[in-house]
Amino acid sequence: MSLRLTEAQVLDHQKRIARGRTKNIGSTDAATHGYNLQQHTVNALELGTRRCPSSPLIVTLNLGLKALVADDGNPKPYERIEQAITLLWLECIVPEAYTMTTAIPLGGYRPAGVGGQMRGEGAKHGFPDLLMDKVNQDYHGLRIEMKKFCPNAKPSTEQHDWLTRLSKEGYRAVLCRGHQAAIKVFSEYLELNTPIQKVDLPEWAIVNY
């Protein structure tokens, strides 16, 4: 069974959202700002299907969409979806910058012992989620800590400390709540004129260090 959405499935899901058959999934704060992660995920899948159909990020978003709509009582993978939307946008719109960008998979569930093994190999708590090693006139590179779109999604002490240290070392270090915030930061860093620049985000969505 394919884990990818076909173009017809994407269009069908968009129609169902337009008819109000899907939930406005997310926190109360997100809903207050008219933020529908399910719709954003469908939009990202449509973009990826057209421009980067072989991207593994499409698989991640397809699974994430299924998790969002599932009524199984399991935690929703908000951060993973926000991050995947951000990276798929970068891959589709600025592929040369995407080749200089990677994600650090330090969060999420792991079997017993894996965390200790990773630390034994040099992994450190709290290092930012997204790294773009592309210099610009002001910074050595860009470091982003991703959170879901919610003012109460706060960084851990280790994450805060890493962002602070990286900023002092000449990196653009940012906490982004939601993919729109992250895409806006990427656009600013790369000096792109994109539609996201016109999106009015709440002050808590982007925290510069």
C-alpha positions as CSV (number, residue, x, y, z in Angstrom):
1,M,0.0,0.0,0.0
2,S,1.4,3.4,-1.0
3,L,2.0,5.9,1.8
4,R,1.8,8.8,-0.7
5,L,-1.4,10.8,-1.5
6,T,-2.4,10.8,-5.1
7,E,-3.3,14.1,-6.7
8,A,-7.0,12.9,-6.7
9,Q,-6.8,12.2,-2.9
10,V,-5.3,15.6,-2.2
11,L,-8.0,17.3,-4.2
12,D,-10.7,15.2,-2.5
13,H,-9.4,16.1,0.9
14,Q,-9.3,19.8,0.0
15,K,-13.0,19.6,-1.0
16,R,-14.0,18.0,2.2
17,I,-12.2,20.7,4.2
18,A,-14.0,23.4,2.2
19,R,-17.3,21.7,3.0
20,G,-16.5,21.8,6.7
21,R,-16.2,18.0,7.2
22,T,-12.8,18.1,8.8
23,K,-11.8,19.5,12.2
24,N,-9.8,22.6,12.9
25,I,-7.1,20.5,14.5
26,G,-4.6,22.2,16.9
27,S,-4.5,24.1,20.1
28,T,-7.2,26.6,21.2
29,D,-4.7,29.3,20.6
30,A,-4.1,28.1,17.0
31,A,-7.8,28.0,16.3
32,T,-8.2,31.5,17.6
33,H,-5.8,32.7,14.9
34,G,-7.7,30.8,12.2
35,Y,-4.8,28.3,12.0
36,N,-5.8,24.9,10.5
37,L,-2.8,22.6,10.5
38,Q,-4.8,20.0,8.6
39,Q,-5.5,22.4,5.7
40,H,-1.9,23.5,5.7
41,T,-0.7,19.9,5.5
42,V,-3.0,19.3,2.5
43,N,-1.7,22.4,0.8
44,A,1.9,21.3,1.4
45,L,1.1,17.9,0.0
46,E,-0.4,19.4,-3.1
47,L,2.8,21.5,-3.6
48,G,5.1,18.5,-3.0
49,T,3.1,16.3,-5.3
50,R,3.4,18.8,-8.1
51,R,7.1,19.9,-7.7
52,C,8.9,17.2,-5.6
53,P,6.9,14.0,-6.1
54,S,9.8,11.8,-5.0
55,S,10.5,13.7,-1.7
56,P,10.4,11.5,1.4
57,L,8.8,14.4,3.2
58,I,5.6,13.6,1.3
59,V,5.5,10.3,3.1
60,T,6.0,12.0,6.5
61,L,3.2,14.5,5.8
62,N,0.8,11.8,4.5
63,L,1.3,9.8,7.7
64,G,1.0,13.0,9.7
65,L,-2.3,13.8,8.0
66,K,-3.6,10.4,8.8
67,A,-2.6,10.9,12.5
68,L,-4.3,14.3,12.6
69,V,-7.7,12.9,11.5
70,A,-7.4,9.7,13.5
71,D,-9.7,9.5,16.5
72,D,-7.5,7.0,18.4
73,G,-6.5,9.0,21.5
74,N,-2.8,9.1,20.5
75,P,-0.8,12.3,20.7
76,K,-0.8,14.3,17.5
77,P,2.6,14.8,15.8
78,Y,2.2,18.6,15.5
79,E,5.9,19.5,15.6
80,R,6.9,16.8,13.1
81,I,4.3,18.0,10.7
82,E,5.3,21.7,11.1
83,Q,8.9,20.8,10.4
84,A,8.1,18.6,7.4
85,I,5.9,21.3,5.8
86,T,8.8,23.8,6.3
87,L,11.4,21.5,4.7
88,L,9.1,20.4,1.8
89,W,8.6,24.1,1.0
90,L,12.3,24.7,1.1
91,E,13.0,21.7,-1.1
92,C,10.4,22.8,-3.7
93,I,11.0,26.5,-3.7
94,V,14.8,26.9,-3.0
95,P,16.4,23.5,-3.7
96,E,19.9,24.9,-3.6
97,A,19.3,26.0,-0.1
98,Y,17.6,22.8,0.8
99,T,20.8,20.9,-0.2
100,M,22.6,22.8,2.6
101,T,19.9,22.1,5.2
102,T,19.5,19.1,7.5
103,A,17.4,18.1,10.5
104,I,18.6,16.8,13.8
105,P,16.3,13.9,14.9
106,L,16.8,14.2,18.7
107,G,13.2,14.4,19.8
108,G,10.3,11.9,19.7
109,Y,9.9,8.4,21.0
110,R,12.8,5.9,20.8
111,P,13.2,2.3,22.2
112,A,15.0,1.9,25.5
113,G,18.7,2.4,25.2
114,V,18.7,4.3,21.9
115,G,19.0,7.7,23.6
116,G,22.0,6.6,25.6
117,Q,23.6,5.2,22.5
118,M,23.1,8.5,20.7
119,R,24.7,10.4,23.6
120,G,27.5,8.0,23.5
121,E,28.1,8.9,19.9
122,G,28.2,12.6,20.7
123,A,24.6,13.8,20.5
124,K,23.7,16.6,22.9
125,H,20.3,17.5,24.4
126,G,18.6,20.6,23.1
127,F,20.5,21.2,19.8
128,P,18.2,23.0,17.3
129,D,16.0,21.0,15.0
130,L,17.0,22.6,11.7
131,L,20.4,23.6,10.4
132,M,21.2,25.5,7.3
133,D,24.9,25.9,6.7
134,K,24.7,28.7,4.2
135,V,26.5,31.9,5.0
136,N,25.0,35.3,4.4
137,Q,26.4,38.8,5.0
138,D,25.5,38.7,8.7
139,Y,25.7,35.1,9.9
140,H,27.7,31.9,9.6
141,G,24.4,29.9,9.2
142,L,20.9,29.5,10.4
143,R,19.6,27.4,13.3
144,I,15.9,26.9,14.0
145,E,14.2,25.2,17.0
146,M,10.8,24.1,15.8
147,K,7.6,24.1,18.0
148,K,4.0,23.7,17.3
149,F,1.9,26.8,16.6
150,C,1.0,27.7,20.2
151,P,2.3,30.3,22.6
152,N,2.7,27.7,25.4
153,A,5.1,25.6,23.3
154,K,8.2,26.6,25.2
155,P,11.8,25.5,24.7
156,S,13.5,23.4,27.2
157,T,16.4,24.8,29.2
158,E,18.9,23.0,27.0
159,Q,17.2,24.3,23.8
160,H,17.3,27.8,25.2
161,D,20.9,27.6,26.1
162,W,21.9,26.2,22.7
163,L,20.1,29.0,20.8
164,T,21.7,31.6,23.1
165,R,25.2,30.1,22.6
166,L,24.8,29.8,18.8
167,S,23.7,33.4,18.5
168,K,26.8,34.5,20.3
169,E,28.9,32.5,18.0
170,G,27.5,34.3,14.9
171,Y,24.6,32.1,13.8
172,R,21.1,33.3,13.2
173,A,19.3,31.4,16.0
174,V,15.5,31.4,16.2
175,L,12.7,29.7,17.9
176,C,9.8,29.2,15.5
177,R,6.3,28.2,16.5
178,G,4.7,26.8,13.4
179,H,5.8,26.3,9.8
180,Q,4.8,29.8,8.7
181,A,7.2,31.3,11.2
182,A,10.0,29.0,10.0
183,I,9.3,29.7,6.3
184,K,9.3,33.4,7.1
185,V,12.7,33.1,8.8
186,F,14.1,31.1,5.9
187,S,12.8,33.7,3.5
188,E,14.3,36.6,5.4
189,Y,17.7,34.8,5.8
190,L,17.8,34.0,2.0
191,E,16.5,37.4,1.1
192,L,13.5,36.0,-0.8
193,N,10.3,37.9,-1.6
194,T,7.7,35.3,-0.8
195,P,3.9,35.5,0.0
196,I,4.6,34.3,3.5
197,Q,6.2,37.6,4.2
198,K,2.8,39.2,4.1
199,V,1.3,36.8,6.7
200,D,0.6,38.5,10.0
201,L,1.9,36.2,12.6
202,P,1.5,36.8,16.4
203,E,4.6,38.1,18.2
204,W,5.1,34.8,19.9
205,A,5.5,32.9,16.7
206,I,9.1,34.0,16.1
207,V,11.7,34.5,18.9
208,N,15.1,35.7,17.8
209,Y,18.1,35.0,20.1
